Amino acid sequence: MAWLLERLYNECAPIYDTVAMRISHGHWFVWGQSVIPYVQVPVLELGCGSGHLQATFAFQGIPAYGLDRSARMLRSARRRSDRLLQATSQAIPCQNAAFRSVVAVFPTPYISDPTTLNEISRVLRDDGTLIIVLSAGNHDVRSHPLWQSLTGAGWELNTPDCIVGNTRLHLLIGTRHATVV
C-alpha cells in the first residue's frame, strides 16, 4: 500500500484529482470541506495534496497554510494557493504554537507516527484542535489504530455526527490534555 501511495502522490500526481473523484463517486473535495465548521484560525493542513481545501479556505477568507512532502502535488496546489510548504509532517517548518487548528483529510499512515503527533502538538496553541476526516462509510472509529495512537498520546477525542450527501463521514476532533507537552 505504501508503494502505491508513493506512486500516486509523485509520478501519478497529475491524475490524483481524477482518481480521488472516481473513488469517492464525485464527493472527495466536498467531504474535505466538512472540517470548515470546526476550524479555528490560523489553520495548518497536513497533506494538502492538490490544494482544493486550501482554495476553499482562501475563498472563505480563512487564513490557512498547506503542507505536503510531494513537490508534484504542490505544483498542482500552487494554482489554488500560495501559502504552501514543502515538508514532512515529522518536521513541520513552523514556529511553536503557530496554529489554532491542524487539519488532515483522509490522511495516510504518517498521521499515526509519534513524531508527527509531537510536531502537531508543538505547532498547535494550547487551546488548539486537531481535525481529521478519517473515513467515509460505516466504521467503528474507536477501533481504528489512529484512535489508539491519539488517545495513547494524550489527546481527548470526539466524533461529531457528519453526513455529507448520503455518506457518513468520520471526523476526529482532538484537543490535548493539559498535561501533554
C-alpha positions in Angstrom: 0.0 0.0 0.0 2.8 2.4 0.9 4.4 1.8 -2.6 1.1 2.5 -4.3 0.5 5.8 -2.3 4.1 6.9 -3.1 3.4 6.5 -6.8 0.0 8.3 -6.6 1.5 11.3 -4.8 4.5 11.6 -7.0 4.6 10.1 -10.5 0.8 10.0 -10.8 0.2 13.3 -9.2 -1.3 14.8 -12.4 -4.1 12.3 -12.2 -4.7 12.4 -8.4 -7.8 14.5 -8.6 -9.4 12.2 -11.2 -8.6 9.1 -9.1 -9.9 10.8 -5.9 -13.1 11.8 -7.6 -13.7 8.3 -9.0 -13.1 6.6 -5.7 -15.5 8.9 -3.9 -18.1 9.0 -6.7 -17.5 12.7 -7.1 -17.6 13.7 -3.4 -13.9 13.8 -2.4 -13.5 17.6 -2.2 -16.9 18.2 -0.6 -16.0 15.6 2.0 -12.8 17.6 2.8 -14.8 20.7 3.3 -16.6 19.1 6.3 -13.8 20.4 8.5 -14.8 24.0 8.0 -17.3 24.3 10.9 -14.6 23.1 13.3 -11.6 25.1 12.3 -10.2 28.0 14.3 -7.7 30.3 12.6 -4.9 30.2 11.7 -5.0 26.7 10.2 -2.4 24.2 9.0 -3.5 21.5 6.6 -1.2 18.4 6.6 -1.1 16.5 3.3 -2.8 19.3 1.4 -2.3 17.5 -1.9 -3.5 19.3 -4.9 -4.9 22.2 -2.8 -8.7 22.0 -3.1 -9.3 22.6 0.6 -6.7 25.4 0.5 -8.7 27.0 -2.3 -11.9 26.7 -0.1 -10.1 28.3 2.9 -8.9 31.2 0.7 -12.4 31.7 -0.8 -13.9 31.8 2.7 -11.2 34.2 4.0 -9.8 31.6 6.4 -6.0 32.1 7.0 -4.5 28.7 6.2 -1.3 27.1 5.2 -0.9 23.8 3.3 1.9 21.3 3.9 2.8 18.4 1.6 6.0 16.5 1.1 5.3 15.9 -2.7 6.7 18.6 -4.9 4.4 17.3 -7.7 1.3 17.6 -5.6 2.3 21.1 -4.6 2.8 22.1 -8.2 -1.0 21.4 -8.7 -1.8 23.1 -5.4 0.0 26.3 -6.4 -2.8 27.0 -8.9 -5.1 27.3 -5.8 -2.9 28.8 -3.1 0.4 30.5 -2.5 0.6 29.6 1.2 2.2 26.2 0.8 5.1 24.5 2.5 7.1 21.5 1.1 8.0 19.4 4.1 7.0 16.3 6.0 4.7 16.1 9.0 7.6 14.8 11.0 9.4 18.1 10.7 6.9 21.0 10.3 8.8 24.2 9.4 6.7 26.4 11.6 7.1 28.1 15.0 5.8 26.6 18.2 2.1 27.4 18.9 1.6 28.9 15.5 -1.8 27.4 14.7 -5.2 27.0 16.4 -6.2 24.2 14.1 -4.3 21.4 12.3 -6.4 19.6 9.7 -5.8 16.3 7.8 -8.3 15.0 5.3 -8.1 11.2 4.7 -4.5 11.0 5.9 -2.2 8.2 5.1 -0.3 6.4 8.0 2.0 9.3 8.5 -0.6 10.7 10.9 -0.1 7.9 13.4 3.7 8.4 13.6 4.6 9.6 17.1 7.0 12.2 15.6 4.1 13.6 13.6 1.9 13.7 16.7 4.7 15.5 18.6 5.0 18.0 15.8 1.3 18.6 15.7 1.4 19.2 19.5 4.3 21.6 19.0 2.7 23.8 16.4 -0.8 23.9 18.0 -1.6 26.5 20.5 -2.7 25.3 23.9 -6.4 25.8 23.0 -5.9 24.3 19.5 -7.7 21.5 17.8 -6.7 18.6 15.6 -9.4 17.9 13.0 -9.1 14.7 10.9 -11.5 13.4 8.3 -10.7 9.8 9.0 -13.0 7.8 6.7 -16.3 7.6 4.9 -18.9 4.9 5.3 -19.8 2.7 8.3 -16.8 2.1 10.5 -16.1 1.9 14.2 -13.6 4.7 14.6 -12.8 3.8 18.2 -11.2 0.6 17.0 -9.1 2.4 14.3 -5.4 2.4 15.0 -5.3 6.2 14.8 -7.8 6.5 17.7 -5.5 4.3 19.8 -2.4 6.4 18.7 -4.1 9.7 19.6 -5.6 8.7 22.9 -2.3 7.0 23.8 -0.5 10.2 23.1 -2.8 12.1 25.4 -5.4 13.5 23.1 -9.1 13.8 24.1 -11.2 12.9 21.0 -14.8 13.4 20.0 -16.5 12.3 16.8 -19.3 14.6 15.8 -22.0 13.3 13.5 -21.3 14.3 10.0 -23.3 13.4 6.9 -22.4 14.9 3.6 -24.8 13.9 0.8 -25.8 10.4 1.8 -22.4 9.5 3.2 -21.4 9.3 6.9 -18.0 10.8 7.4 -15.9 10.0 10.5 -14.3 13.2 11.9 -12.0 13.1 14.8 -11.8 16.4 16.7 -8.9 16.3 19.2 -7.7 18.5 22.0 -4.6 17.9 24.1 -4.9 17.2 27.8 -3.5 20.0 29.8 -0.6 17.7 31.0 0.6 16.9 27.4 3.6 18.9 26.3 
